[in-house]
Structure formats: C-alpha cells, structure tokens
Amino acid sequence: MADYDDRKQGNKEDIPVLIPDLQFSVLCDDVRQEINGKLILIGLFEAIRARMFPVRHPMLFIVNRWRNGEGSFTESTKLVTARNQIVVQGPNAEFKLPGTHTSHTVIHRFPSILFETAGTYWVEINLDGELRHRYPIRLVSGNETEDTGA
C-alpha cells in the first residue's frame, strides 16, 4: 500500500507525494516489446547454475514496475553479495507518476556480470534512496541439486 510523504515536488504548492508500490520485480534473460507496447519477459529465473566459479553470466535483466503513486521519483537497483558488496549497479532511473491510475516500468540491463562464488546474492531496489524491496538470487554450483527455476 502506498504511503504519503511530506516532500514537495519542486513547486510552490503544498502537495504531498504518494509513494508508489512496487508491483513486481522480475529477473529474466531478455526483454522484448510487442508492436502494441506489451512487454515480453523471456527466461524468468531465481537462480543461476554454473559448473565452476568464478563465472561470468552473459546477460541479466531486472524489470521493476511501480504504480499507485503520485509525484517524481528516482529508482536505483543493484545486485549485492551476502556481505553487502556491490556486484553491479544500474544507473538511477528518474520517473514521474502523474496520478495513481498510472504506472512506470524500469528495465535494467546488466551484461557480463562476474560472480566470484556460489551462494546467495541479493537484488536491492531503492526508491529515492530508501530500500523498498530486497530478494535473493542463488548462484548454484553444477554439482548441487537445487531447482533453479530454469
């Protein structure tokens, strides 16, 4: 559920900001767009299997959709180790939601990510500098038996 924030929008009116909800965040291999504007998310996953480490993953997309908010916002998304070291960080994405009836989708493309070791890594999604959502992605050694969602 969205929360109000007392920040002003850079104008002289006393309009509170309605912090949007993160409707979804998805890890996938590729993103395409149909001619009608619909997104096609290809190869959704929650884990990556590798025969040995370190391993370089060729491409990873993180797709985030924000809705039910109002105002101007800055999103940042990063992938961190279990010890909170940044593996990769996307550029800040600035967007506006003119009203609660609108949504905005941010697509982050991360090519050639180096994963040093197997284990749990974390996707962190921040909105205006505040952590709004965090979820795991497992890097699994080829000899481990775990469902990778692939």
TILO-107391 format. One record per residue (C-alpha): x, y, z; residue in one letter; residue number from 0. Coordinates in nm, 3 decimals, always signed. Each point is the difference from the previous one (the first is absolute). Layout:
BEGIN
(atom (X, Y, Z), A, NUM)
...
end
This chain:
BEGIN
(atom (+0.000, +0.000, +0.000), M, 0)
(atom (+0.131, +0.343, -0.092), A, 1)
(atom (+0.102, +0.248, +0.270), D, 2)
(atom (-0.010, +0.378, -0.002), Y, 3)
(atom (+0.324, +0.191, +0.039), D, 4)
(atom (+0.024, +0.365, +0.102), D, 5)
(atom (+0.253, +0.088, -0.273), R, 6)
(atom (-0.091, +0.270, -0.244), K, 7)
(atom (+0.022, -0.048, -0.377), Q, 8)
(atom (+0.217, +0.303, -0.073), G, 9)
(atom (-0.302, +0.225, -0.036), N, 10)
(atom (-0.152, +0.255, +0.236), K, 11)
(atom (-0.312, -0.201, +0.080), E, 12)
(atom (-0.034, -0.214, +0.310), D, 13)
(atom (-0.061, -0.325, -0.188), I, 14)
(atom (+0.110, -0.313, +0.184), P, 15)
(atom (+0.162, -0.282, -0.194), V, 16)
(atom (-0.166, -0.340, -0.012), L, 17)
(atom (+0.279, -0.258, +0.012), I, 18)
(atom (-0.071, -0.268, -0.263), P, 19)
(atom (-0.021, -0.373, +0.055), D, 20)
(atom (+0.244, -0.232, -0.172), L, 21)
(atom (-0.248, -0.216, -0.191), Q, 22)
(atom (+0.270, -0.248, -0.107), F, 23)
(atom (+0.370, -0.055, -0.046), S, 24)
(atom (+0.109, -0.279, -0.235), V, 25)
(atom (+0.336, -0.151, -0.095), L, 26)
(atom (+0.015, -0.119, -0.359), C, 27)
(atom (+0.228, -0.075, -0.294), D, 28)
(atom (-0.152, +0.248, -0.246), D, 29)
(atom (-0.276, +0.257, -0.046), V, 30)
(atom (-0.182, +0.074, -0.326), R, 31)
(atom (-0.285, +0.230, -0.085), Q, 32)
(atom (-0.292, -0.087, -0.227), E, 33)
(atom (-0.124, +0.249, -0.257), I, 34)
(atom (-0.296, +0.073, +0.232), N, 35)
(atom (+0.237, +0.098, +0.282), G, 36)
(atom (-0.036, -0.315, +0.212), K, 37)
(atom (+0.322, -0.129, +0.156), L, 38)
(atom (+0.117, -0.356, -0.055), I, 39)
(atom (+0.223, -0.129, +0.280), L, 40)
(atom (+0.209, -0.296, -0.115), I, 41)
(atom (+0.168, -0.257, +0.224), G, 42)
(atom (-0.122, +0.095, +0.348), L, 43)
(atom (+0.218, -0.149, +0.274), F, 44)
(atom (+0.095, +0.018, +0.367), E, 45)
(atom (+0.332, -0.185, -0.008), A, 46)
(atom (+0.299, -0.049, -0.230), I, 47)
(atom (+0.184, -0.332, -0.029), R, 48)
(atom (+0.370, -0.006, -0.094), A, 49)
(atom (+0.249, -0.284, -0.029), R, 50)
(atom (+0.274, +0.196, +0.176), M, 51)
(atom (+0.068, +0.338, +0.154), F, 52)
(atom (+0.082, +0.273, -0.071), P, 53)
(atom (-0.252, +0.015, -0.285), V, 54)
(atom (-0.101, +0.278, -0.236), R, 55)
(atom (-0.375, +0.013, -0.066), H, 56)
(atom (-0.055, +0.136, -0.353), P, 57)
(atom (-0.314, +0.210, +0.058), M, 58)
(atom (-0.249, +0.070, +0.274), L, 59)
(atom (-0.301, +0.231, +0.000), F, 60)
(atom (-0.184, +0.129, +0.305), I, 61)
(atom (-0.346, +0.138, -0.081), V, 62)
(atom (-0.179, +0.210, +0.264), N, 63)
(atom (-0.352, +0.141, -0.026), R, 64)
(atom (-0.118, +0.284, +0.226), W, 65)
(atom (-0.364, +0.101, +0.042), R, 66)
(atom (-0.255, +0.154, +0.236), N, 67)
(atom (+0.212, +0.309, +0.065), G, 68)
(atom (+0.021, +0.364, -0.090), E, 69)
(atom (+0.301, +0.227, -0.047), G, 70)
(atom (+0.359, -0.013, -0.124), S, 71)
(atom (+0.230, -0.282, +0.109), F, 72)
(atom (+0.349, -0.144, -0.047), T, 73)
(atom (+0.049, -0.376, -0.002), E, 74)
(atom (+0.331, -0.180, +0.035), S, 75)
(atom (+0.052, -0.375, -0.027), T, 76)
(atom (+0.307, -0.199, +0.092), K, 77)
(atom (+0.120, -0.354, +0.052), L, 78)
(atom (+0.203, -0.060, +0.318), V, 79)
(atom (+0.182, -0.290, +0.166), T, 80)
(atom (-0.104, -0.150, +0.332), A, 81)
(atom (+0.258, +0.236, +0.157), R, 82)
(atom (-0.166, +0.300, -0.167), N, 83)
(atom (+0.275, +0.059, -0.259), Q, 84)
(atom (-0.136, +0.142, -0.325), I, 85)
(atom (+0.034, -0.239, -0.294), V, 86)
(atom (-0.174, +0.229, -0.247), V, 87)
(atom (-0.216, +0.310, +0.023), Q, 88)
(atom (-0.229, +0.148, -0.261), G, 89)
(atom (-0.022, +0.370, -0.079), P, 90)
(atom (-0.253, +0.205, +0.190), N, 91)
(atom (-0.337, +0.004, -0.175), A, 92)
(atom (-0.205, +0.315, +0.048), E, 93)
(atom (-0.372, -0.019, -0.069), F, 94)
(atom (-0.329, +0.176, +0.068), K, 95)
(atom (-0.338, -0.141, +0.088), L, 96)
(atom (-0.261, +0.269, -0.071), P, 97)
(atom (-0.270, -0.189, +0.191), G, 98)
(atom (-0.084, -0.328, +0.170), T, 99)
(atom (-0.155, -0.132, -0.323), H, 100)
(atom (+0.343, -0.011, -0.171), T, 101)
(atom (+0.298, -0.234, +0.019), S, 102)
(atom (+0.363, +0.012, -0.103), H, 103)
(atom (+0.227, -0.291, -0.094), T, 104)
(atom (+0.377, +0.022, +0.043), V, 105)
(atom (+0.215, -0.250, -0.192), I, 106)
(atom (+0.359, -0.051, +0.111), H, 107)
(atom (+0.237, -0.184, -0.234), R, 108)
(atom (+0.314, -0.150, +0.155), F, 109)
(atom (+0.240, -0.159, -0.252), P, 110)
(atom (+0.291, -0.226, +0.093), S, 111)
(atom (-0.034, -0.020, +0.379), I, 112)
(atom (+0.285, -0.169, +0.185), L, 113)
(atom (-0.107, -0.220, +0.293), F, 114)
(atom (+0.304, -0.096, +0.208), E, 115)
(atom (-0.159, -0.277, +0.210), T, 116)
(atom (-0.310, -0.214, +0.035), A, 117)
(atom (-0.252, +0.105, +0.262), G, 118)
(atom (-0.277, +0.249, +0.058), T, 119)
(atom (+0.013, +0.344, -0.158), Y, 120)
(atom (-0.264, +0.270, +0.049), W, 121)
(atom (-0.192, +0.228, -0.234), V, 122)
(atom (-0.061, +0.334, +0.174), E, 123)
(atom (-0.248, +0.254, -0.131), I, 124)
(atom (+0.013, +0.351, +0.141), N, 125)
(atom (-0.243, +0.284, -0.052), L, 126)
(atom (+0.127, +0.350, +0.079), D, 127)
(atom (+0.291, -0.149, +0.193), G, 128)
(atom (-0.213, -0.231, +0.217), E, 129)
(atom (+0.007, -0.377, -0.028), L, 130)
(atom (-0.350, -0.102, -0.116), R, 131)
(atom (+0.052, -0.366, -0.090), H, 132)
(atom (+0.271, -0.267, +0.030), R, 133)
(atom (-0.006, -0.358, -0.124), Y, 134)
(atom (+0.254, -0.282, -0.051), P, 135)
(atom (+0.154, -0.149, -0.311), I, 136)
(atom (+0.189, -0.327, +0.053), R, 137)
(atom (+0.319, -0.087, -0.183), L, 138)
(atom (+0.018, -0.378, +0.003), V, 139)
(atom (+0.298, -0.222, -0.071), S, 140)
(atom (-0.063, -0.253, -0.280), G, 141)
(atom (+0.024, -0.293, +0.240), N, 142)
(atom (-0.257, +0.135, +0.247), E, 143)
(atom (-0.356, -0.124, -0.035), T, 144)
(atom (-0.230, +0.301, +0.020), E, 145)
(atom (-0.286, +0.109, -0.218), D, 146)
(atom (+0.125, +0.312, -0.179), T, 147)
(atom (-0.333, +0.092, -0.153), G, 148)
(atom (+0.153, -0.044, -0.343), A, 149)
end
